Amino acid sequence: MLDDSAALLWTVMLDSPIVRLATSAMSVVGVPVLLVSACEAWATRERVALPSWRNGIGLTAVSLLALAWMWFAIGLADTPLTPKLGAMFIDLTVLAVICTYVATAFACSWKGRCRLEVLAACVLMGVGWRFFGYT
């Protein structure tokens, strides 16, 4: 009985609008900061030591996550930039969520702090998607 009430309380707390706003704000601000920091660390320390294929996969992870973040930010802004076809709404947000998951896998190709920062950005983006209602 105690476990059910604790789970219900936890669910109610996470459905709070202030929690959604805070996690969305953290995702909008934190992801680009982590990505820029990871790219700077990669360019100064790790780029020379890694083979070109690992550098390419890591840059692909950063690019995919940046695209997913831009889609997330546009969705939060609630602008008319999302495509519509007549009366049918085409929602490509699932594609952006998949890009986040693929970026998580690709981020493992880098080493050290760069890898951890990109993985942290992926986790933060996943949390943002969760509270935005897509996962």
N, C-alpha and C positions, 0 to 999 in steps of 0.2 A: 504494500500500500504506500509506503514512504517513497519507494522508487518511482511509482507512477505519478505521485504528486510533484516530486522533484523534476521529473521529465516534463510535466505539464507547465510548471513554473518556468523552466528553462526555455521552452517553446514560446511561451507568452512574452518573456523578456526579449527574445530574439526577434519577435514580430513587431516590436516597438518601432514607431517611425524614427525616433531619435537614433536608435541603433542602426537602422538602415541608412540614415543620413550620414552618420559617422563612418560607417564602413565604406560607403560610396565615396566620401570625401578622402578617406585614407587611400583608397584605390586610385582615385584620380590624381592625387598628389604623389603618393609613394612609388607607384610603378615607374613613371618617367625618371624620378630621382634615382631609383635603383638601377635602371637601365643605363642612364648616362654614366653613373659611377662605375658600373661593370665594364662599359665600353672603354672608359678612360684607363681603368686598371688593365684591361686586356691589351690595349694599344701600347701601354708603356712597359708592361712586364711579360705577359704571356705570349704575345703574338709571335715573337721570334722562336720561342722554344717549341711551339706546337706545329705539327704538320699542316699543310695547307687545307687538307680535307676537314680537319677538326676545326680550323679557323672558320671555314665556310659554313659548316653545320652550326657553329655557335652564332655566327652572324645571322644565319637564317632564323635561329631561335629568337634573337633580339628583334629582327624585322617582323616576324609573325606576332610576337607579343606587342610590339608597337602598333601594328595594325589592329589587333584585338582591343588594345587600350583606346585607340581612336574611335572605334565603333562603340565602345562602352561609354566614352565621354559624349559622343553625339547622342546616344540613347538617353543619357542623363539630362542632356540639355533640352530634350524633347523638341527638336527642330524638325522641319519638314524635309530634311535631307534624306530620310529613308525612302527608298523607291516604292512607288505605288503603280499598279497596273489596273486602270479602270477602278472598279469597286473592290478589286481583290488586293489585299495587302501582302506584299512579299517580304517575309521576315527572314533576313539572312543572319540573325544573331546567333543561330546555332552554329553557323560556319565560324564566327568569331570565337565562340566557346571551344570549338574543336581546335582552332589555331592556338588557343591557350594551352590545351593539353599536348599538342604536338610540340609546342615551344618548350614545355616542361621536359619532354623526352630529349629534345635536341640540345637543351642547355647542359646536359651532362657531358658534352664533348669538350667543354672548356675545363680548365683546372683552377684550383685554388679559390681565391676570393671572388673572381669573376663568375665562376660557376654558382657559388652560393648566392651572390647578388641576383643573378638571373633567376635562379630557383625561388628565391624569396619574392621576386617580382611576380613570378608565375603563381605562387601560392596566394599572394595578395590579390592578384587579378581573379583567381578562382573564388576567393572570399567575396570579392566585389560582384562577380556573376551570381553567386549564391544568394546574396542579399538583394540583388536586382531582380531575382526571380527566374533565372535561366538554368540552374543546375539543381 
